[in-house]
Amino acid sequence: MPANPRNVWPVAIAGGGIGGLACALALARHGFQSLVLEQAAEFGEAGVGLQMAPNALSVLDALGVGEAAKTHALLIERLLMLDAVTGVEVVNIPLGERFQQRFGNPYAVAHRADIHGALLDGCRASPLIELRNGCRVTEFATSGNGVAVTMASGERIEAAALVGADGVHSSIRRRIVGDGDPPPAGAVIYRATIAAADMPKNLQQPHPTFWAGPGWHVIYYPMRDWSTFNLGCTVVTSQTPPIDGEEVSPHYVLPLFAGSCAAPLRVLRIPKQFKRYVIRHREPVENWTQGPVTLLGDAAHPMVQYIAQGAAMALEDAICLGNNVAECGGDFAKAFQRYQDIRTVRTARVQISSLMMDRINHAKGLERKVRNSLFEGRTAEEFYDRLAWLYTPPPYVK
Ligand SMILES: Cc1cc2nc3c(=O)[nH]c(=O)nc-3n(C[C@H](O)[C@H](O)[C@H](O)COP(=O)(O)OP(=O)(O)OC[C@H]3O[C@@H](n4cnc5c(N)ncnc54)[C@H](O)[C@@H]3O)c2cc1C
């Protein structure tokens, strides 16, 4: 490999999802070039929803795309959990002014494409970022000067460093951590979107509605200026359907929610089709960096979606990585090690906490009653105190 003047070779980023694009922006704001290599034919996101907690919105603000990201997002009034058997309210966390003052941002729900689109527009506007689609990274080799990145087409690119932001099935992780595919977490999700015109008026609420059932949960919320609703129905199961994204008919899905009270069933009966995905999880690791190659987002710390923080963690990773590259003056191996050291405890805590919510969200029998009693009488401030570790942006998010 020839010598690398750092400002000639870019940082290669495998994956142009929320994490990869945020990483490119985080590097650009410190003057570092990057090349985002996305395997898909187009940069884009699936047409489903995303909750954006204040810590995630603070990263988008810091990257200069916060306003754009919030344009079509809905700033929600509360987080609500209802017992799906009785319809009784279990958790009600108001997200008004006191919440926003405490955490520096509101809580939003959005269409994924709108959050991804705001990041993409930011990247397109930066002269330091090159975006290439149809490029699947298959291999890399490090040398004293940088990293040679090989694509499925056989093309080889010289880069100063490589960030694997290539998601839950990361091929870069396979090389660095070597722990195979992420195992199923013991649940599948049935997803659908519902046009506002099809959603009964009295079920159109300005917040996510979360019904916790015995062995399952259902969540729905409005997106895109109330034009569409995102519906996610998770079922605990030991079965692992072989194909992700397979279409499944309501005749199959509806009986899975037996024992539900009326309201969730009214929503579940609306979609004509659902798409089914296996939920995956990994135990946290702390070796996701190897010299000038590191991982970010789901590639580093995939988690179940039960506290809606996977994309938020990818965004925080990006800011932390960019700051460390700048502070280490472009010594990527040193910067990536520091980035990993800073991020591992927080991301591991979020991975573990997400998994622990399985027991709360899907409690049955007596445990369900215990779950309901846990939150009785809890004030807004008490909820905020318990959530402060999560929703307060880390100090490096600025
Ligand atoms: C049901 C569900 C609901 C969720 N809800 C929320 C939520 O409300 N809030 C939240 O914060 N998080 C949520 N998450 C988590 C969130 O979706 C992920 O954590 C987030 O998308 C991770 O972003 P990423 O960029 O790391 O990975 P991805 O979004 O998976 O992006 C990876 C990108 O890399 C590309 N790629 C893969 N392999 C290669 C390769 N070899 N070469 C080049 N490109 C490659 C892919 O095509 C993709 O574009 C949810 C997850 C699930 C499953």
Ligand as a Chemical Component Dictionary entry (heavy atoms), coordinates in Angstrom:
data_LIG
# 
_chem_comp.id                   LIG 
_chem_comp.type                 NON-POLYMER 
_chem_comp.pdbx_formal_charge   0 
_chem_comp.three_letter_code    LIG 
# 
loop_
_chem_comp_atom.comp_id 
_chem_comp_atom.atom_id 
_chem_comp_atom.alt_atom_id 
_chem_comp_atom.type_symbol 
_chem_comp_atom.charge 
_chem_comp_atom.model_Cartn_x 
_chem_comp_atom.model_Cartn_y 
_chem_comp_atom.model_Cartn_z 
_chem_comp_atom.pdbx_ordinal 
LIG C1  C1  C 0 -39.015 -3.636 15.153 1  
LIG C2  C2  C 0 -37.944 -2.624 15.454 2  
LIG C3  C3  C 0 -38.308 -1.376 15.933 3  
LIG C4  C4  C 0 -37.310 -0.431 16.241 4  
LIG N1  N1  N 0 -37.699 0.785  16.741 5  
LIG C5  C5  C 0 -36.738 1.678  17.076 6  
LIG C6  C6  C 0 -37.120 2.953  17.598 7  
LIG O1  O1  O 0 -38.303 3.251  17.738 8  
LIG N2  N2  N 0 -36.130 3.823  17.942 9  
LIG C7  C7  C 0 -34.794 3.503  17.807 10 
LIG O2  O2  O 0 -33.921 4.333  18.163 11 
LIG N3  N3  N 0 -34.416 2.311  17.282 12 
LIG C8  C8  C 0 -35.344 1.409  16.919 13 
LIG N4  N4  N 0 -34.973 0.206  16.383 14 
LIG C9  C9  C 0 -33.556 -0.083 16.151 15 
LIG C10 C10 C 0 -33.054 0.571  14.866 16 
LIG O3  O3  O 0 -33.876 0.210  13.772 17 
LIG C11 C11 C 0 -31.627 0.142  14.569 18 
LIG O4  O4  O 0 -30.890 0.116  15.757 19 
LIG C12 C12 C 0 -30.964 1.094  13.595 20 
LIG O5  O5  O 0 -31.644 1.085  12.366 21 
LIG C13 C13 C 0 -29.497 0.708  13.404 22 
LIG O6  O6  O 0 -28.923 1.524  12.424 23 
LIG P1  P1  P 0 -27.595 1.048  11.695 24 
LIG O7  O7  O 0 -27.257 2.140  10.755 25 
LIG O8  O8  O 0 -26.607 0.614  12.709 26 
LIG O9  O9  O 0 -28.002 -0.266 10.905 27 
LIG P2  P2  P 0 -29.016 -0.450 9.690  28 
LIG O10 O10 O 0 -30.157 0.474  9.800  29 
LIG O11 O11 O 0 -29.312 -1.905 9.623  30 
LIG O12 O12 O 0 -28.172 -0.029 8.417  31 
LIG C14 C14 C 0 -27.163 -0.857 7.897  32 
LIG C15 C15 C 0 -26.951 -0.491 6.441  33 
LIG O13 O13 O 0 -25.816 -1.197 5.974  34 
LIG C16 C16 C 0 -26.099 -1.756 4.707  35 
LIG N5  N5  N 0 -25.206 -2.908 4.578  36 
LIG C17 C17 C 0 -25.295 -4.110 5.200  37 
LIG N6  N6  N 0 -24.259 -4.890 4.879  38 
LIG C18 C18 C 0 -23.489 -4.179 4.043  39 
LIG C19 C19 C 0 -22.254 -4.430 3.370  40 
LIG N7  N7  N 0 -21.605 -5.603 3.520  41 
LIG N8  N8  N 0 -21.727 -3.468 2.571  42 
LIG C20 C20 C 0 -22.367 -2.278 2.417  43 
LIG N9  N9  N 0 -23.541 -1.982 3.015  44 
LIG C21 C21 C 0 -24.088 -2.916 3.832  45 
LIG C22 C22 C 0 -27.578 -2.079 4.763  46 
LIG O14 O14 O 0 -28.139 -2.185 3.470  47 
LIG C23 C23 C 0 -28.116 -0.887 5.541  48 
LIG O15 O15 O 0 -28.432 0.190  4.704  49 
LIG C24 C24 C 0 -35.944 -0.753 16.059 50 
LIG C25 C25 C 0 -35.589 -2.011 15.552 51 
LIG C26 C26 C 0 -36.567 -2.929 15.253 52 
LIG C27 C27 C 0 -36.156 -4.279 14.727 53 
# 
loop_
_chem_comp_bond.comp_id 
_chem_comp_bond.atom_id_1 
_chem_comp_bond.atom_id_2 
_chem_comp_bond.value_order 
_chem_comp_bond.pdbx_ordinal 
LIG C1  C2  SING 1  
LIG C2  C3  SING 2  
LIG C2  C26 DOUB 3  
LIG C3  C4  DOUB 4  
LIG C4  N1  SING 5  
LIG C4  C24 SING 6  
LIG N1  C5  DOUB 7  
LIG C5  C6  SING 8  
LIG C5  C8  SING 9  
LIG C6  O1  DOUB 10 
LIG C6  N2  SING 11 
LIG N2  C7  SING 12 
LIG C7  O2  DOUB 13 
LIG C7  N3  SING 14 
LIG N3  C8  DOUB 15 
LIG C8  N4  SING 16 
LIG N4  C9  SING 17 
LIG N4  C24 SING 18 
LIG C9  C10 SING 19 
LIG C10 O3  SING 20 
LIG C10 C11 SING 21 
LIG C11 O4  SING 22 
LIG C11 C12 SING 23 
LIG C12 O5  SING 24 
LIG C12 C13 SING 25 
LIG C13 O6  SING 26 
LIG O6  P1  SING 27 
LIG P1  O7  DOUB 28 
LIG P1  O8  SING 29 
LIG P1  O9  SING 30 
LIG O9  P2  SING 31 
LIG P2  O10 DOUB 32 
LIG P2  O11 SING 33 
LIG P2  O12 SING 34 
LIG O12 C14 SING 35 
LIG C14 C15 SING 36 
LIG C15 O13 SING 37 
LIG C15 C23 SING 38 
LIG O13 C16 SING 39 
LIG C16 N5  SING 40 
LIG C16 C22 SING 41 
LIG N5  C17 SING 42 
LIG N5  C21 SING 43 
LIG C17 N6  DOUB 44 
LIG N6  C18 SING 45 
LIG C18 C19 SING 46 
LIG C18 C21 DOUB 47 
LIG C19 N7  SING 48 
LIG C19 N8  DOUB 49 
LIG N8  C20 SING 50 
LIG C20 N9  DOUB 51 
LIG N9  C21 SING 52 
LIG C22 O14 SING 53 
LIG C22 C23 SING 54 
LIG C23 O15 SING 55 
LIG C24 C25 DOUB 56 
LIG C25 C26 SING 57 
LIG C26 C27 SING 58 
# 
